[in-house]
Amino acid sequence: MKKVCIKSGIFTEERIQKLRELSSEIEIVVADGGKAADALADAHAVVGNFSPDELSVCKHLEFLQLNSSGADAYAVTDKISKETTIATVTGAYGIGIAEYMVAMLLAMMKKIPAYLEDQKKAIWTDEGPVTTPFGKRVLILGTGNIGMEFAKRMRPFGCTIVGIRRRPGTCPAELDELYGMDALKEELAKADVIALALPGTAETKHLLDADMLANCKEGAYLMNVGRGNVIPLADLQKPEVTGRFAGIWLDVVEVEPLPEGHALFSVPNLLLTPHITGGFHLDLTMKQIFEISEHNLKAWLGEGEYKSVLDRSTGYCF
């Protein structure tokens, strides 16, 4: 009998029961993150983002199914055996995050935050000219599931959609143009909208520092839904950096949670959300997390191939 430990709070009891029915040869235990040591110690498979420290007690871990797309902490740790197969749920969050991206871009372009502030102050005033996505050049850094779902949703607005990825290859139908990282500076200078959906790797850390951001087009819009450490937190507090953008929206920052009273909260043209676009808020996301987890548990049991396996040498999934 093999033991599967599932982190509490991810799946409903109905879904957990469905996993129990996958095989009579497995025992499923649901464990709280803070009191999971005993359950994890003898687990052969684990579902959920237990920390690498928590997973260090696992003696027989064959398969780890994360409930996140990001896996940077798991790619670099030495507390999980190199023999353990690690999978993410890449593909589960794309729709939900892309919808936030469209909503926040339109909010910035149409000055919605300014009108909300006017309402709070009981002021009836015209905030002046706005802009449109139509005809804009949209640059997407990171053309995985999230980047491609955003591209699909921007297509009807009449944009030119450009992608940047490590290995350019053939340009997918969702994009008009596709380039490698060597074109980053040139493309930043041309982009009206810059959307970051990059994973956290050694190569992406501080990729867009103050020097790189200085290449961005004046009046562009900047959004980050990937990893917060792509942009150094200190650089986001420099007026010469933030001042060149018409608007900035960050769902992720280098230090989370951002400390109460932090200077970033007061940057005039910057909107912050507390890393919620990829959370468990959307029922569709939860459905897709379960379906990927179920598929991969079947693969662990010998039925089919894994999806979204983490390549621990690169931090990307294949």
Secondary structure, DSSP 8 states (H G I E B T S, - for coil): -EEEEEETTSS-HHHHHHHHTT-TTEEEEEE-GGG-HHHHHT-SEEES---HHHHTT-SS--EEE-SSS--HHHHH-SSS-TTSEEE--TTSSHHHHHHHHHHHHHHHHTTHHHHHHHHHTT----------STT-EEEEE--SHHHHHHHHHHGGGT-EEEEE-SS--S--TT-SEEE-GGGHHHHHHH-SEEEE-----TTTTTTT-HHHHTTS-TTEEEEE-S-GGGS-TGGGG-HHHHTTEEEEEES--SSSS--TT-GGGG-TTEEE--S-TTSS--HHHHHHHHHHHHHHHHHHTTSS--SSBB-TTTS-B-
